[in-house]
Amino acid sequence: MDELDDGAQLRCPADGILMRDIDGGWECPECGHVIAPVVKIVMPPAFRGPTVHGG
């Protein structure tokens, strides 16, 4: 079973409490355990030029 099988919100591995969203991850409101797997992705700049179909 994946930790996201119960929905999109994680549970604390230490005590099973529902984790709360914080900037860049999740935090357990009970014990303070933090999971921070969120990696910021740099998006490439928008393409400026002719389209595939020449438009």
N, C-alpha and C positions, 0 to 999 in steps of 0.2 A: 504494500500500500504506500502510495506517494503522500507526502505531507500536504499536497494540494487536493487530494481526493475529496476531502470534506468541504471544499469550496476554495475560494481564493485567499482566505486568511489563514496564516500559519498558527500552529500551537507551540507553546514553549516546550523545548525538549527536557527541561529540568522539572517542570511541574504540571504541564499540560494545559496551562491557562491560555486563552485566546490572545495572540500577540496583537499589539496596536501598531498602526503605521507611524513611522517617524521619517524624517528626512533621510533618504538613502537606505532604508531598511525597515526592520520591525523591532519592537521592544516589548518585553513582558511587563505588564503593569504590577505584577505581584513581586517578582524577584529581581527585575531590572535586566534580565538576560537580553542581549542585543544580537540580532542576526542582520548582517549588512551585506547581502550578496548582490545588491543592486549596483551594477556598473554603469556609469554614465556613458552613453554612446555618442560620439561626435558624428552628427549627420553631415554628409557631404553637401556642399552648396547646391542650390537648385541649378539644374542644367539650363544653360542659356545658349541656344543655337538652333539649327534646323531640326525638325522632328524626323522621325524615321520615314514618314511619308512625304517629306519635303515641305511641310507647311510652316 
